[in-house]
């Protein structure tokens, strides 16, 4: 279904005092400091989010509903007065429409990615990956992509992807969406197009999450009432100290030797195996374990197979552990070849298990990673439920001095990134307030992706 919004309205003539007073109240200045030329360039607090707040304040003050076109024209107070006084006349400087990208628009969107990010950015050069990331999800089958684009006079000036999925909230199941690839042309940022894109998605879903927002996005979302969960805890294990040394800044890794794993045994009453796909048993396991007590994307079999088996670029290794003939855990990881360095690392992205099986499951993953030649293994996960098993099996938390030697990104090695921030809009979902443990991993949103 194509989503398109253009809102029209009529306004009454505002007095100068009301206009100045309304704008001043949003940007935190005295009304008398404003004049007809006051604008985002002359008022420091008039950034893109406050521009949207000004629009909403004007709508409330004057009982109107301004169109998106109007918000993009509001370059200074004088222009705002003109819009309020003459709304309904033609001559708009721009025509703006929000739509979900379709196949015909994909080449233009890829050109936009190349200009806004870089020419070799994965979404600019790999259409199949884009189709997987923003195409069908287990709960949303459709012709158009889950990528909201802003068209100004027919040209793409901004975009925001969203990934609709089932969400577990301590035993309750709802629907929500993870945001991804929020980008606005710099020429349109000061007029609030970025926050308008977020508001578009917030209109469609009660529960919205974002992984990896940068500082500017973090500030915007916080001021829009979003909850900041902080950075995902990271767990790091070293399997080959000499090889892992090539990942460090010094070229030599200082690591506690007692934490280096040997061949790890698995309980003979437990069966751990690699599988090609997950069955509905995985859904049942999630619902009765982590999903029953935690919040986060529901790890159903449909989700796991879509996210990992059907991925267009990465090859993931899927594990199951069975005890007493019943599925009692699953884990997923992938092997990554570091760019420009002859070293492999393992990236765990899922780990869900009963308490009596989690040790054997983790031992199996460690043994497999060693057999695949991985020098190190890591896992980004927020859930308190996995902390004990990882730390008891030789993993150090990311804050540990030794673990901090291993960079977060490897395509290429990048030591500037500290981790993955997660935020969510919980304002419309009362069930979320009772959730005390959240299961977020690097695979949520678009963070476990090709660079």
N, C-alpha and C positions, 0 to 999 in steps of 0.2 A: 504494500500500500504506500503510495506517495504521500509524504507529509509536507504540507505547505501552509505557511501562515503569513497573512498580511492583514493588519488590523487597522480599521478606519474609525474616525470619531469626529464630532464637532465640539468646539470650545466656545466658552464665553470670553468677553474681553476682560483680562485681569488688570488690576491697578498696579502701579509701579511698586508700591509698598509690599503688596502680597508677593509679587515675583521676587524682589530682592530678599524678603524675609524667608521665603521658602528655600531659595538656593543657599542663603547664608546658614540656615539651620542644618543643612546637610554637610557643608564643607567646613563648618565650625569657625566662621568669621562673623564680624559685625556687619549688618546690612549696609551701613553707610560706607564700608570699604569697597563695595562693589560699584561698578559702572557698566555702561553699555558694552565696553570692550573687554570686560572681565571674561576669562576663558581658562581652559586647562593649562595654557602656557603661563598665565599670570597668577593663578591661584594654586599653590602646591598641592592642596588636599583634593583638588578636582582631578582625580585619576579616573581610570575606566570604570571601576566599580562604583565610585561616587557619582559618576555620570549616570549610571543606571539608577542609583538611589535618587538622584535629582529628578529623573524621569518619573519614577514612582511617586515621589513627593509631590510633583506637579499634578500628577493624575489624582492623587488624594485631595490636594488643596482645592483644585478647580472642578473636581467631579467629572473628569474626562478620561478617555483612553487613547493615548497617543500611538501612532503607528511606528513601526520600526524605521520607516523612512525618516520620520520626524526626528527620532533620536540621533540619527546619523548627521542630520543637518545642524544640530545644536552646537555650533562651534564657539559661540559666545552669548552673553546675556541679550544683546540686541537681536540676534537671530532667534533666540528663544521667544522674545517678546513678539517678533514678527510672526512666528509660527502660531503662538497662542492667539494672536489677534486676527490672523488671516487664514486659519486652517480651513481647508476645503478648496482653496484655489490651486491651480496647477502650477507647474514650474518646480516641482521637487528637484533638488540637486541630484538625488539618487533614487533608484527603485530597488528595494531590498526584499528578497523572498528567502525563507528558510525551507529547504527541501531535503529529502533523503536522496543521496547520490544514486543514480542508476548506471547501468552498464555503459550507456552512451556518454555519460559525463565523466567516466573513469579516466580517460586520457587527459582531460583538462585538470582533473584533481591530481593526477600524478605530476603534471607540470607544476602545479601549485606546490606540492611537496618538494619538488626539486628546487624551486626558488626559495621556499621558506626554510627548509632544512639544509639539504645539500644534494647535488646531482646524483650521488650514488646511494642515497637513502633507500632502505629496503622497500618502502611503500611506493617510491618513485620509480623503481626499476622492476619490481616483482609483482605483477598483477595477480598471479595465482595466490601469493601470500595475502594480498589485500582481500581477495575474494573469500579466502578461508577466515581471516580475522574478522571481517565485517559482513560476512554472508550469513547463512543459516546458523542458528544455535539450536540446542536441544529443545528450546521452548518457543522459538520464533522462526518460522519458515515463510519466506517472502521473496519477491522478485527484486525489490530495491535493497540496497546495502544499509546496514546500521551505521551510517555515517551522515550526520546532519551537516549540510553545507550552507553557507550564506552567499547568496548571489546578489551582487550590486550591479544593476544594469546588465544582467546576464553573465557577469564575470565572478568567479569564485574569489571571495575575499576572506573567508574563514571556514573552519571545519571543526567538528567535534564528533569523534566516534563513540559508540556506546554498544555494549555487549549484553543483551538481555539473558538472564539466567535465573534459575531457582536459588533462593536464599534460605538457609536454615537460621532460625532464631530460637535457640534453646528448645527444640522440639517442634516449633511451629514452622511451616513452610510458606513463604511468600515469593513474589517475583521482584526482581530489581535489575539493575544494570551497572556494569563497570564502565567508566569513561576511559577513553584512550585517544591520543593524538589530537589534543586541543591546540589549534593554531589559528592565529589571526594575522592578516597582513598588517604590518606596523602602521600603515597609513589609516587604519580603521580602529586601532586600539584605543585611542583617546576618546572616542565617541561611544565606548561601551559595548562594542560588538562581541567581545569575549564573554563577559558576564551574560549577555543576551543569549548566546549559544547555550550556556549552562542552564539558564532559566528555561529554554526550550525543552531540554531533556527532563528537567525537574517537573515540568508540566505533565510529562507522559508516564513517569514512574514515581511511586511513593518512596522507593529506597534506591539511592544512588551511591556508588562508591568510586574511589579513584586511587590508583596506586602509582607512586612516582611523581606527584606534582612538584614542579620546581618552586623556588621561593616566592615568585610573583603569584603563581597559581595558589600556593598555600595561603598567602595573605588574602587573596580574593575569596577563597572558599571559606576561610575562617570568618571573615566579615559577613558572609552570607549565611552564617549559622551552622556550618558543618563542624563535625567532631573530628579532632585530630588525634589519631591513634599513635602517632610517633612512628619511628622507623622500626621495621621488622627486625626482631632479634636474629642474629646470624650465628650458626654453629659451624665450626671448621675442624676437619680432621686431616692430618697429614699421613699419607701412606708410604711415600718415598721421600725422605728428608733431603737427599742430595738433589733429586730432580726438582723438588719444590723450591729449592734455593734459587733456581733461575727466575722464579716469579717475584722475588724480593728485590728491593731497591739496592741492597748491598751485594746481591748475588749469592749469599749464604744465609740459610735459614737457622735461626736459633729456636729449637723446638724441644720440649721435654721428651727425652728418649723413652721414658716409661709409657708414653701415650701412643707410641708407634705400634699399630696392630700387627700381630702375627696372623697365621691362619686361624680363623675363628670357628669354634665348634657350634653345631646346631643340635638341639635336643632331638634324639632319635624318634621321639613321639610327635615331632613337628615336621611337616612337609613344606618346604619353600621352593617355589618354581617360577620360572619366567613364563609369561602368558602373552598371547597375541592381542586379546581383547578382554574386557571385563564383562561379567554377567550381572544379572540383577542381584546376585548375592552381595556385590559391592555396595549397591544402594542400601540394602538391608543392614549391612555392617555399619555404614556411615550413620544411618538413622538411629541405630540403637547405641552407638558409641559417641563419637565426637559431635554429630549433629544433634544429639539429644541434650547435650549440656553446653554447646558452644554456638556462636554465630559465625556466618560466613557463607560462601558459595556452597550449595549442596553438592557434595561429591557423589552424585549418582553415577551409575554405569554409563548412562547416556552422556553425561558431562565428561567423564574420564575418557571415554572413547573418542568423543569429538575433540577434546582438548589435546590428547596425546597420540592416539592411534591415527587420527585423520589429519594431523598437522602437516602442512604442505612443505615444510623445510626440515624440521628436526626429527631425528629418530630417537624415540624414548624407549627405555627398558622398563617393562612392567613386571612387577613381582606380586605374587600372592603367597600368603602363609596359611596353611590349613592345620587345624588341631581337632582331633576327634572327628574327622570327616567334614568339618565345617570351616568355611572361610573365616579367619580370625584376624586378617590384616592385609593391607596392600601398600605398596610403595612404588614410586616412579622416580627415575633419575635419567639423566642423559650424559653422554661423554662429549666434552668440548675440547677441540684442539685449539690451543692458545695461538693467536696470530703472532707471527714473527719469532716465536720461541718454540723449540721442539719439546713441548710439555703438554700433557693432557690433564684436564681436571674433570671431576664429576660434579654435576649440579642436581641435588635431590630437589624435587618439586612437590612430592606428596609423601606423607607418612601417616597412616591411620591404622591402628591395631588395638586389639584387646591387650590388657596389661600383661597377661601370661604369655603372649606371643611376640611382643614388640622387640624384645632382645634378640630373638632368633631372626626376626625379619631384618633388623638393622645389621646383624652379623652377616647375613646373606648379601645384603647390598654392599657392605664393605669388602667382602671377599670377591664379589663380582667386579667392583671398581678396581681392585688390585689386578685382577685377571685381564682387565681392559687397559691396563697400563696407566691408570690415573695416579698422578703424584699427590693430589689433594682432593678433598670432597667437602662440599658445603651445603647448607640448607638454611633458607630464610623462612622463618615461621613464627607467628605471633602466639600460638597456643601454649599455655602453661602446661598442658598435658604431655607434651613431648620433651620437655626440658630435662627431666631426670634420666630418661633412657639415653639421650644423646650425650649428656655430660658424663654418665657412667660408662660410656663406650669410647672414651678417648677424645670426644669433641670438646673444643674450647669455644667459649662464647666470643663473639666478634670484638668485644671490648678488651679481651685479654691481650697483653702486649705481644705475645707470640702470634696469636691469630691475626692481629692487625697488620702483620707483615705480608699477608696474602691479600692481593687486591680484590676488589669486587667485580670489576669488568676486565675481560680478556680479549676483546675484539676491537682495538688492540688493548693491551694492559693500560688501565686508567686508575691512577691512585687518588684522584680527586674525589670520586664518588664514595660516600660513606655508607650507603645502604638504600633501602626502599621505604619511602614514607607512604602511609595509608591514611585516607580521610574518608568520611562518609556523611551523607545527609540523613540524619536520624529523626528529623523534626516531625515527620508525618507517620512514623511507625512506632506506636506505643510499646509493642512487644520488645523492641530493641533496648529499651531502658533497663530491662531485667537481665540482660545478657552480661555476664562478667568475664567470660573467656571467648576470645575470637580466634578462629582458625583462618588466617590469611597466609598465603605463601607467595613466593616470587612469581608463581604461575598465574596469579590472579591479575585481571586487567590485561596489560600487554607487556609486562616487565620481563618475562622470560621469552625474549624475541631475538631474531637476527638483527645485528646492527646495520 
